[in-house]
Amino acid sequence: MSYITGITRGGSEWTPAFIIELKEENCIGCGRCFKVCPRKVFDLVEREIEDDEDGDDDTSMVMTIADALDCIGCGSCARVCPKNCHVHEPAAAE
């Protein structure tokens, strides 16, 4: 199987790895991936946390993938994530 490849400015071949999943259960909502993404692939949303002890629900922030098809495969998000939430893979060339 061949993958989509590109050429760097230095002339080296490069295979981008595109976002395919974001592990929301690991996400702490720090926003680092949102800040470094040049294509606005991510969105920060509220996550409801159920509290079984007193019946109150609490909320926290978590990243979600807003537009995976806009990912350019640079991997910046994975490099800044402290919780290893991002899953990437190369895309097959058509």
C-alpha positions in Angstrom: 0.0 0.0 0.0 1.3 3.4 -0.8 0.7 6.5 1.3 0.3 10.2 0.5 3.8 11.7 0.6 5.2 15.1 0.3 8.6 16.7 -0.1 10.2 19.0 2.5 12.0 22.2 1.7 15.2 20.3 2.1 14.1 17.8 -0.5 13.4 14.8 1.8 10.3 12.7 1.3 7.8 13.1 4.2 4.7 11.0 5.0 2.2 13.0 6.9 0.1 11.2 9.6 -3.4 12.5 9.9 -5.6 12.6 13.0 -8.0 9.7 13.2 -9.0 9.7 16.9 -8.8 11.8 20.0 -8.9 9.9 23.3 -11.3 12.2 25.2 -11.1 10.0 28.3 -7.4 11.0 28.6 -7.9 14.7 27.7 -7.5 17.3 30.5 -8.7 20.2 28.3 -5.4 22.1 28.5 -6.0 23.5 24.9 -2.4 23.0 23.8 -3.4 21.1 20.6 -6.0 23.7 19.8 -3.5 26.5 20.1 -0.8 24.9 17.9 -3.1 23.5 15.2 -2.7 25.6 12.0 -6.0 24.3 10.6 -8.6 24.5 13.4 -9.1 20.8 13.5 -10.0 20.8 17.2 -12.8 22.3 19.3 -13.0 22.8 23.1 -16.3 21.6 24.5 -17.8 20.9 27.9 -17.7 17.3 29.3 -20.3 16.4 31.9 -18.9 14.5 34.9 -21.3 12.5 36.9 -20.8 12.6 40.7 -22.4 9.5 42.2 -21.9 10.6 45.9 -24.3 13.6 46.1 -26.1 13.4 42.7 -24.6 16.6 41.4 -23.2 16.7 37.9 -20.0 18.7 37.3 -18.5 19.9 34.0 -15.0 20.2 32.7 -13.5 21.1 29.3 -12.3 18.5 26.8 -11.0 18.6 23.2 -12.9 17.1 20.4 -12.2 16.7 16.7 -14.1 19.5 14.9 -12.9 18.7 11.3 -10.6 15.7 10.8 -10.6 16.3 7.0 -8.9 19.6 7.5 -5.9 18.0 9.2 -2.6 18.4 7.2 -0.7 15.7 9.1 1.9 17.9 10.7 1.7 16.2 14.1 2.0 19.4 16.1 -1.0 18.4 18.3 0.6 15.1 19.4 3.9 16.7 20.2 2.4 19.2 22.6 -0.1 16.9 24.3 0.9 16.0 27.9 -1.6 13.0 28.0 -0.9 11.3 24.6 -4.5 11.8 23.4 -4.0 11.9 19.7 -4.0 8.9 17.3 -2.6 9.5 13.8 -2.0 7.4 10.8 -0.8 8.0 7.2 -3.5 8.1 4.5 -3.5 5.7 1.5 -2.7 7.3 -1.8 -5.6 6.9 -4.3 
